C-alpha cells in the first residue's frame, strides 16, 4: 500500500514538473517576464528613488508603494497563466486526462500548483531587482525589513486573484477576459475605494500618510489601520475559498 502511494506521489510530481516546464518554456511567458522586469526597473528609478511621502527610499512605506505598483502587473500575468488552463487546446487534452485515473480535483490542483510555481518565479524577479537596486545605490541590505510589506501588499492580492481567476474560468473561460482590464483599473487608478475594494493597497497609499495617520512630525511609523489589516485577511481567505471552489468536482 505504501509503495502504491509513493508511486502515485512520484507520478504527480512528474506531472507537476511537466506542467511547470510547459508554462515556462514558451515565448509568451518570456515576454511577460521581460516586460515585468522593465516595468519594475522603471518603478524603482521613477518612484522608489524619491521615497514615499518624504520617507526614505528603503523605508517600509516606499517598498509598500513599490509592491502596490507592480502587484497589478503580476496579477495580469497570473490571469494570463490561468487562461492557459481553459484554452481550447487544453480542453481537448482535459477529456483524455479525465479518462485516466487522475481525478478532476487532482487535475485542477496540479494546474493551480504549476501556476503558483511559475508565478513565484515571475514575482521573485522584480523583488530581486529591487534588492540589487537597494544594494547598489543605497548600500542597503536589511531585506528582512520588507517581509511585512510583502505579506500585506503582495501576498493577499495575488492569492485572491488566483482563486478568482480559476473559479471564473471553471464557470466560463470568457469571464477571464474582462478580469484583465478590471485588475488594471483597480491597480493603476485611485478612485478612493474603501479598503474592502482596495485589493493592491494603492488607494490607501495614495492618501498623504502624515495626514491620514495623524503623524505631523518626525518619522512615520509603519502602523497600518485595523480595517486595512482585516481586509488583507479577508482577501486571503476569499482567495483560498475560491481556489477550493475552482478545484471542486463538477456535478456532471
C-alpha positions as CSV (number, residue, x, y, z in Angstrom):
1,X,0.0,0.0,0.0
2,X,2.8,2.4,0.9
3,X,4.6,1.5,-2.4
4,X,1.5,2.3,-4.3
5,X,1.1,5.7,-2.5
6,X,4.7,6.5,-3.1
7,X,4.4,5.6,-6.8
8,X,1.3,7.8,-7.1
9,X,3.0,10.7,-5.4
10,X,6.0,10.3,-7.7
11,X,3.8,10.4,-10.8
12,X,2.0,13.5,-9.6
13,X,5.4,15.2,-9.1
14,X,6.4,14.3,-12.6
15,X,3.1,15.7,-14.0
16,X,3.7,18.9,-12.0
17,X,7.2,19.2,-13.3
18,X,5.9,18.8,-16.9
19,X,3.2,21.4,-16.3
20,X,5.7,23.9,-14.9
21,X,8.1,23.4,-17.8
22,X,5.2,23.7,-20.3
23,X,4.2,27.0,-18.9
24,X,7.7,28.5,-18.7
25,X,9.2,27.3,-22.0
26,X,7.2,29.5,-24.3
27,X,7.6,32.9,-25.9
28,X,4.6,34.5,-24.2
29,X,5.9,33.8,-20.7
30,X,9.4,35.1,-21.7
31,X,7.9,38.4,-23.0
32,X,5.7,38.7,-19.9
33,X,8.7,38.3,-17.6
34,X,10.8,40.7,-19.7
35,X,8.1,43.5,-19.7
36,X,7.5,42.9,-16.0
37,X,11.3,43.3,-15.3
38,X,11.5,46.5,-17.4
39,X,8.4,47.9,-15.6
40,X,9.9,47.1,-12.2
41,X,13.1,49.0,-13.2
42,X,11.1,52.0,-14.2
43,X,9.2,52.0,-10.9
44,X,12.5,51.8,-9.0
45,X,14.0,54.7,-10.8
46,X,10.9,56.8,-11.1
47,X,9.2,56.4,-7.8
48,X,11.3,54.5,-5.3
49,X,14.4,56.7,-5.7
50,X,12.5,59.7,-4.3
51,X,10.7,57.9,-1.4
52,X,7.0,57.9,-0.5
53,X,5.6,61.0,1.3
54,X,9.0,62.1,2.5
55,X,10.2,58.7,3.7
56,X,13.5,57.1,2.8
57,X,13.7,55.1,-0.5
58,X,14.4,52.0,1.5
59,X,11.6,52.6,4.1
60,X,8.8,50.1,4.5
61,X,6.3,52.7,3.2
62,X,8.3,53.2,0.0
63,X,8.7,49.5,-0.5
64,X,4.9,49.1,0.1
65,X,4.3,51.5,-2.7
66,X,6.7,49.6,-5.0
67,X,4.7,46.4,-4.3
68,X,1.4,48.1,-4.9
69,X,2.6,49.3,-8.3
70,X,4.0,46.0,-9.5
71,X,1.1,44.0,-8.0
72,X,-1.4,44.7,-10.8
73,X,1.1,43.7,-13.5
74,X,1.8,40.5,-11.6
75,X,-1.9,39.8,-11.4
76,X,-2.2,40.2,-15.1
77,X,0.5,37.6,-15.6
78,X,-1.4,35.4,-13.1
79,X,-4.7,35.8,-15.1
80,X,-2.9,35.0,-18.4
81,X,-1.4,31.8,-16.8
82,X,-4.9,30.8,-15.7
83,X,-6.2,31.4,-19.2
84,X,-4.0,28.6,-20.4
85,X,-5.9,26.1,-18.2
86,X,-9.1,26.9,-20.0
87,X,-7.9,27.2,-23.6
88,X,-9.5,25.2,-26.4
89,X,-6.3,23.1,-26.7
90,X,-6.3,22.4,-23.0
91,X,-10.0,21.4,-23.1
92,X,-9.3,18.7,-25.6
93,X,-6.4,17.4,-23.5
94,X,-8.5,17.5,-20.4
95,X,-11.0,15.0,-21.8
96,X,-8.2,12.5,-22.3
97,X,-6.8,13.1,-18.8
98,X,-10.2,12.6,-17.1
99,X,-10.5,9.2,-18.7
100,X,-7.3,8.2,-16.8
101,X,-7.1,7.6,-13.0
102,X,-6.3,11.3,-12.4
103,X,-9.4,12.8,-10.9
104,X,-10.9,16.2,-11.8
105,X,-10.0,17.7,-8.4
106,X,-6.4,16.5,-8.6
107,X,-6.2,17.8,-12.2
108,X,-7.1,21.4,-11.1
109,X,-4.9,21.2,-8.0
110,X,-2.0,20.2,-10.2
111,X,-2.8,23.1,-12.6
112,X,-3.1,25.6,-9.7
113,X,0.2,24.3,-8.2
114,X,2.0,24.6,-11.5
115,X,0.7,28.2,-11.9
116,X,1.8,29.1,-8.4
117,X,5.3,27.7,-9.0
118,X,5.7,29.6,-12.3
119,X,4.2,32.8,-10.8
120,X,6.5,32.7,-7.8
121,X,9.4,32.7,-10.2
122,X,7.9,35.7,-12.1
123,X,7.2,37.5,-8.8
124,X,10.7,36.9,-7.5
125,X,12.3,38.8,-10.4
126,X,11.1,42.3,-9.5
127,X,11.8,41.6,-5.9
128,X,15.4,40.5,-6.6
129,X,15.8,43.6,-8.9
130,X,14.7,45.8,-6.0
131,X,17.2,44.2,-3.7
132,X,20.0,44.7,-6.2
133,X,18.9,48.3,-6.7
134,X,18.9,49.0,-2.9
135,X,22.3,47.3,-2.5
136,X,23.9,49.2,-5.4
137,X,22.5,52.7,-4.9
138,X,21.9,52.9,-1.1
139,X,24.2,50.2,0.2
140,X,21.1,48.8,1.9
141,X,21.0,45.0,2.7
142,X,18.4,44.8,5.5
143,X,15.9,43.0,3.3
144,X,14.1,41.4,6.3
145,X,12.5,44.8,6.7
146,X,10.4,44.1,3.6
147,X,8.9,40.9,4.8
148,X,5.9,42.6,6.3
149,X,5.1,44.8,3.3
150,X,5.4,41.6,1.1
151,X,2.9,39.8,3.3
152,X,0.5,42.7,3.4
153,X,0.7,44.3,-0.1
154,X,1.5,41.4,-2.4
155,X,0.5,38.1,-1.0
156,X,-3.2,38.7,-0.3
157,X,-3.9,40.3,-3.6
158,X,-2.3,37.5,-5.6
159,X,-3.9,34.8,-3.7
160,X,-7.3,36.5,-4.2
161,X,-6.7,37.0,-8.0
162,X,-5.5,33.4,-8.4
163,X,-8.6,32.0,-6.7
164,X,-10.9,34.4,-8.6
165,X,-9.4,33.6,-12.0
166,X,-9.6,29.9,-11.6
167,X,-13.1,30.0,-10.2
168,X,-14.2,32.3,-13.0
169,X,-12.6,30.0,-15.6
170,X,-14.4,27.0,-14.2
171,X,-17.7,28.8,-14.8
172,X,-16.9,30.2,-18.2
173,X,-13.5,30.8,-19.7
174,X,-14.8,34.1,-21.3
175,X,-15.1,35.6,-17.8
176,X,-11.3,35.8,-17.7
177,X,-11.1,38.4,-20.4
178,X,-12.9,41.3,-18.5
179,X,-10.9,40.3,-15.5
180,X,-7.7,41.7,-17.1
181,X,-8.9,45.3,-17.5
182,X,-10.6,45.1,-14.1
183,X,-7.3,44.2,-12.5
184,X,-5.5,47.1,-14.3
185,X,-8.3,49.5,-13.3
186,X,-8.1,48.6,-9.6
187,X,-4.4,48.6,-9.6
188,X,-3.4,51.8,-11.5
189,X,-6.3,54.1,-10.7
190,X,-7.1,55.6,-7.3
191,X,-10.9,56.3,-7.2
192,X,-10.8,56.4,-3.4
193,X,-12.3,53.0,-3.0
194,X,-12.7,51.7,0.6
195,X,-10.2,49.2,1.9
196,X,-12.6,46.3,1.2
197,X,-12.2,47.0,-2.5
198,X,-8.6,48.2,-2.4
199,X,-7.0,44.9,-3.5
200,X,-3.5,46.2,-4.1
201,X,-3.4,48.8,-1.4
202,X,-2.8,51.6,-3.9
203,X,-5.8,53.6,-2.8
204,X,-4.6,53.6,0.8
205,X,-1.1,54.7,-0.2
206,X,-2.5,57.5,-2.4
207,X,-3.5,59.4,0.8
208,X,-0.9,61.7,2.4
209,X,0.4,59.4,5.1
210,X,1.1,62.1,7.7
211,X,-2.5,63.4,7.4
212,X,-4.1,60.0,7.2
213,X,-2.2,58.6,10.2
214,X,-2.1,61.8,12.2
215,X,1.7,62.0,12.4
216,X,2.7,65.6,11.7
217,X,6.3,65.5,12.8
218,X,9.2,63.0,12.9
219,X,9.4,59.6,11.2
220,X,6.2,58.0,10.1
221,X,5.8,54.6,12.0
222,X,4.8,51.7,9.9
223,X,1.4,51.3,11.6
224,X,-1.5,50.2,9.4
225,X,-5.1,50.8,10.3
226,X,-7.1,47.8,11.6
227,X,-9.6,47.8,8.8
228,X,-6.8,47.6,6.3
229,X,-5.2,44.7,8.1
230,X,-8.6,42.9,8.3
231,X,-9.1,43.5,4.6
232,X,-5.8,41.7,3.8
233,X,-7.0,38.7,5.8
234,X,-10.4,38.7,4.1
235,X,-8.8,38.8,0.6
236,X,-6.5,35.9,1.5
237,X,-9.4,33.8,2.9
238,X,-11.6,34.6,-0.1
239,X,-8.8,33.6,-2.5
240,X,-8.3,30.2,-0.7
241,X,-12.1,29.6,-0.7
242,X,-12.3,30.5,-4.4
243,X,-9.4,28.2,-5.1
244,X,-11.1,25.3,-3.3
245,X,-14.3,26.1,-5.3
246,X,-12.3,26.0,-8.6
247,X,-10.8,22.6,-7.7
248,X,-14.2,21.1,-6.8
249,X,-15.6,18.1,-8.7
250,X,-18.2,19.1,-11.2
251,X,-21.7,17.8,-10.8
252,X,-22.0,16.4,-14.3
